[in-house]
């Protein structure tokens, strides 16, 4: 909360639809949203266990129903949080999900908008338009290997998000609540909707496909990629 403009967020009185695992987050997520002045709606579950999404596959299963709730309740946005509060799925006020690749670009945009000349660290697999945005905001992009540890190591090395006593602060790609708070802060500060914020990310396209690899070729392929 000390890293966010709490008063700016509270003034907007956001209505948010949230799906999460109450087993792990019941003492953390509701109090966080309450401190930000959010009106919170939690989807009703058909199962008696009231079990929320714990991992990515369960989170993805919740997207369709949560998107409908966001639209019917005229909420500002919807979020799904995994049981470790690391992964975040965001749905805008129109019921559209922010894809994983778009989310990386969106969080990069928030960093670049917050401070001129900022540096962002993203994996080599992230969209190339991040460099375009960085040029617009006179920022810098550092590419890392495509795994969380490499991104975090580069963040520390380049002193990105360094907090109190020179220690690494929150890292948006791996902290759902921090990412969520920063999204609310930006939307509130700029007086725009989430879909308008997302539209500020230049359009991009990523083509992905799976290629079968014979077992005896795996070593060579891995060495080539490394």
KETI-325799 format. One line per field, with one value per residue (C-alpha): residue number from 1; x, y, z; residue in one letter. Coordinates in pm, whole numbers, plus 50000, padded with zeros to 5 digits. Each point is the difference from the previous one (the first is absolute). Layout:
N
nr	NUM,...
px	X,...
py	Y,...
pz	Z,...
rest	a,...
END
This chain:
226
nr	1,2,3,4,5,6,7,8,9,10,11,12,13,14,15,16,17,18,19,20,21,22,23,24,25,26,27,28,29,30,31,32,33,34,35,36,37,38,39,40,41,42,43,44,45,46,47,48,49,50,51,52,53,54,55,56,57,58,59,60,61,62,63,64,65,66,67,68,69,70,71,72,73,74,75,76,77,78,79,80,81,82,83,84,85,86,87,88,89,90,91,92,93,94,95,96,97,98,99,100,101,102,103,104,105,106,107,108,109,110,111,112,113,114,115,116,117,118,119,120,121,122,123,124,125,126,127,128,129,130,131,132,133,134,135,136,137,138,139,140,141,142,143,144,145,146,147,148,149,150,151,152,153,154,155,156,157,158,159,160,161,162,163,164,165,166,167,168,169,170,171,172,173,174,175,176,177,178,179,180,181,182,183,184,185,186,187,188,189,190,191,192,193,194,195,196,197,198,199,200,201,202,203,204,205,206,207,208,209,210,211,212,213,214,215,216,217,218,219,220,221,222,223,224,225,226
px	50000,50294,50097,49655,49808,49727,49796,49989,49870,49749,49849,49888,49808,50074,49760,50199,49898,50258,50051,50262,50080,49868,50209,50322,49891,49695,50204,50194,49804,49674,50188,50221,49696,49824,50302,49974,49630,49884,49648,50060,49780,50090,49831,49774,50117,49783,50217,49949,50373,50014,50339,50174,50262,50334,50203,50003,49764,49737,50050,49938,49685,49867,50054,49669,49774,50198,49986,49620,49983,50212,49767,49668,50108,50149,50324,50316,50202,50035,50301,50083,50286,50172,50048,50359,49902,50258,49791,49734,49740,49839,49666,49895,49660,49885,50068,50318,50292,50348,50213,50332,50212,49788,50025,50382,49980,49739,50210,50299,49787,49903,50366,50093,49705,50078,50353,50168,50316,49896,50152,49794,50125,49807,50075,50110,49654,49822,49850,50239,49767,50134,50309,49770,49825,50333,50117,49678,50061,50380,50038,50218,49923,50220,49937,50055,49980,49646,49966,49893,50338,50184,49750,50028,50380,50011,49755,50231,50314,49858,49844,49646,49726,50262,49825,50101,50362,50103,49817,49795,49642,49688,50036,49685,50021,50005,49783,49630,49894,50271,49913,49630,50068,50214,49729,49739,50238,50067,49633,49902,50278,49937,49620,49956,49848,50208,49915,50124,50323,50049,49936,50308,50214,50079,49843,50222,49976,50179,49999,50053,50015,50117,50264,50061,50359,50152,50151,50350,49989,49891,50355,50110,49688,50045,50367,49912,49729,50227
py	50000,50234,49963,50104,50329,49865,50323,50030,49644,50033,50313,49797,49742,49721,49708,49682,49638,49772,49624,49851,49710,50097,49728,50196,50357,50061,50202,50194,50079,50135,50229,50124,50087,50159,50223,50115,50085,49738,49861,49627,49734,49632,49758,49740,49644,49701,49768,49978,50018,50360,49916,50280,49971,49870,49971,50119,49740,50071,50372,49960,49800,50297,50260,49958,50019,50286,50198,49965,50121,50306,50102,49925,50177,50292,49962,50194,49682,49640,49807,49637,49929,49666,49852,50130,50356,49984,49967,50252,49981,50336,50059,50349,50163,49862,49641,49964,49810,50154,49722,49897,50168,50314,50001,50008,50293,50173,49977,50132,50295,50076,50013,50221,50236,50031,50132,50150,49814,49688,49660,49683,49641,49753,49652,49952,49857,50328,50208,50224,50298,50046,50160,50231,50110,50049,50236,50201,50042,50030,49675,49694,49631,49717,49654,49693,49624,49865,49895,50181,49970,50172,50286,50046,49986,50269,50216,49986,50052,50307,50133,50003,50033,50033,50074,50079,49948,49928,49666,49877,50116,49844,49845,50045,49682,49780,50189,50001,50250,50252,49973,50041,50303,50166,49944,50162,50286,50075,49977,50227,50254,50029,49997,49724,49653,49684,49937,50351,49933,49669,50174,50215,49692,49994,49713,49696,49642,49691,49673,49684,49636,49670,49800,49630,49925,49650,49890,49964,50361,50164,50058,50170,50217,50110,50085,50198,50198,50073
pz	50000,50063,49633,49874,49980,50229,50022,49620,49970,50286,49845,49695,50209,49753,49967,49954,49941,50159,49986,50228,50230,50344,50164,49947,49941,50220,50251,49738,49684,50153,50240,49716,49787,50297,50063,49637,50041,49748,49991,49961,49843,50025,49756,50160,49951,49925,50211,50374,50071,49876,49853,49812,49724,50128,49679,49639,49852,50264,49946,49628,50072,50197,49725,49814,50306,50152,49675,49997,50359,49920,49717,50173,50320,49805,50194,49915,49959,50111,50127,50069,50242,50053,50347,50026,49902,49722,49685,49900,49725,49922,49826,49890,50042,49664,50105,49792,50150,49989,49848,50157,49732,50016,50380,49982,49759,50216,50316,49806,49888,50362,50102,49703,50064,50370,49956,49695,49907,50191,49930,49954,49992,49788,49860,49639,49927,50085,49715,49806,50038,50352,49843,49801,50319,50176,49725,50035,50374,49971,50190,49963,49952,50122,49858,50215,49965,49992,50364,50318,50173,49714,49998,50378,49994,49731,50195,50303,49791,49827,50325,49859,50266,50274,50327,50357,50110,49641,49995,49703,50021,49853,49657,49798,49785,50310,50248,49919,50266,49915,49629,50078,50218,49732,49739,50225,50076,49633,49898,50291,49943,49625,50031,49740,49984,49997,49634,49916,50186,49817,49666,50068,49939,49624,49809,49959,49879,50125,49810,50204,49899,50142,49814,50065,50094,49981,50331,49854,49874,50328,50126,49678,49988,50362,49945,49686,50181,50296
rest	x,x,x,x,x,x,x,x,x,x,x,x,x,x,x,x,x,x,x,x,x,x,x,x,x,x,x,x,x,x,x,x,x,x,x,x,x,x,x,x,x,x,x,x,x,x,x,x,x,x,x,x,x,x,x,x,x,x,x,x,x,x,x,x,x,x,x,x,x,x,x,x,x,x,x,x,x,x,x,x,x,x,x,x,x,x,x,x,x,x,x,x,x,x,x,x,x,x,x,x,x,x,x,x,x,x,x,x,x,x,x,x,x,x,x,x,x,x,x,x,x,x,x,x,x,x,x,x,x,x,x,x,x,x,x,x,x,x,x,x,x,x,x,x,x,x,x,x,x,x,x,x,x,x,x,x,x,x,x,x,x,x,x,x,x,x,x,x,x,x,x,x,x,x,x,x,x,x,x,x,x,x,x,x,x,x,x,x,x,x,x,x,x,x,x,x,x,x,x,x,x,x,x,x,x,x,x,x,x,x,x,x,x,x,x,x,x,x,x,x,x,x,x,x,x,x
END
